[in-house]
Amino acid sequence: MTSDMLKQAIEQAAATVRQTNPLTPSITNTVTINFVANAQLAVGGSAAMVYLPDEGEGLARICDAMYINVGTLFPIYAETLPKTAKTLHEEQKPWVLDPVAIGLGKMRTDLLTQFKEYKPSIIRGNASEIIALAGLWNVSGGSAVSDVRGVDSTDTVQAAKDAAMALASWTGGAVAVSGKEDLITDGKQVALSRGGSPMMPCITGTGCSLGGVMAVYAAAADPFVAAVTGAAVYNLAGSRAEQYVKGTGSFQTAFIDELYTARPADIAANPFTLE
């Protein structure tokens, strides 16, 4: 795929989502439920937040795509998440996995281990989370010992490149590594998406909501294009919002506004390089 082809695919994905309003449920952490839902709605998706096993499984059958985030786990998630992921895999529905705080606790580790066989369409995380997941799944580029500080990364985006490519090759989908410059790969090609704002890491839920938005685009495009489109609209919205806000509180509101008003052509024009 050339850069021009990717730009056309990004614009098409963004436009299709606006036209079709795909149903994209999420099982996400309690800290960010509101932000995830509003971000999905802002880009044109239809949001639904669930946590019960029967609801997760049921929505997995009828959704257009789905987002699973392992932050702030509840005991019931030991049943909900595997059932939902298994159903998504069986129904061949695109889904996004966010391995938040991988390495923290046995339940989280057990769940993430199970997800390997259900091959998420897109994996989105920071560099340390991606390296740790590759280690957990025994693919190249990973580390058996997680170097994750809670939800923060202690590794650079480029340090996770090999792990990201190996994970994408395993799943047959895409992996997005979030950072100052986002890296997205399908295991063959690598895109680097630029823009954003230093304020983005200062509000909770930017990464979580990005995973939710990538799921929205996964309903309209292949995993690589969907992940690049999600990164592009986030980098565009962040760079625009920071121009006129006083601080992080107003930034969050302005950021949602910019997601909502971003035109497909502008999203496609956000700077990126393709390797």
C-alpha positions, 0 to 999 in steps of 0.5 A: 500500500502506498501513502496515497492509497492509505490516505484514500482508505482513511478518508473512506473509513471515516466517511463510512462510519459517519454514514453507517453509525456502526454498533460498537459496544465496549467493555472498558474500565470504570475510570473511562466509560464516559470518555470512551462512549463520547469519543465513539459517538463523536466520530460517528459510532454507536456506543454501548457499555456492558459488563455482564456475561450474557450482555457481552456475549449477546452484543458480540453476536449482533455488533459491528465491532467491539472493544475490550479493555482490561482496566479496573477488573471486577470478579465477574469479568473472569466470566464476561471477557473470555465468553465475549472474546470467544464469541467475537472470534467465532462470529468473525467480528472485528474487536480491539484489545487494550492490555491495560497494566499487563503484569498487574495481578493474576486475573489480568494475566490469566485473561490476557493469556486466554485472549491469544487464541481469540486473535484480536483484530487490533491490539492498542497499548503503550510501548511497555504493554505491547512488549509485555503482551508479546512476552506473555504470548511468546512471540518475538520482540517481547519480554517475559518480565513486564516493565509497566508502571501501572498504566504508564509506559517505561519504554519508547515506541520504537523499542516496541516495534519488533514486538508489535510486528510479531503480534500483528503477524500472529493475529493477522490484524494490526497493532497500535503503539501509542506515544509521542509518535504513534506506531501502527503495523500489520506485521509488514508495513509500519505507519507512524502517525504524528500530531497530538498534544502534550495535554493528552497524557494529562487527562485520563482515558485518552488511550482507552477512548482511542481503542474504542474509536479504533473499534468504530473504524474497524467496523468500516475498514481492515484492521490496519486502516482502522487503527491508522484512522483512529490514530489520525483523528486523535492526533488531529483533534489533539493538535487542534484542541490545544490551540485554544484551551486554558488547561486540561479540563477544557482540553477534554471538552475541546478534544471531543468537539474536534473529534466530532467536527473533523472531516474525513479529508482532514483526518486523511491529511493528518501527517504520517509516514509509511515504512 
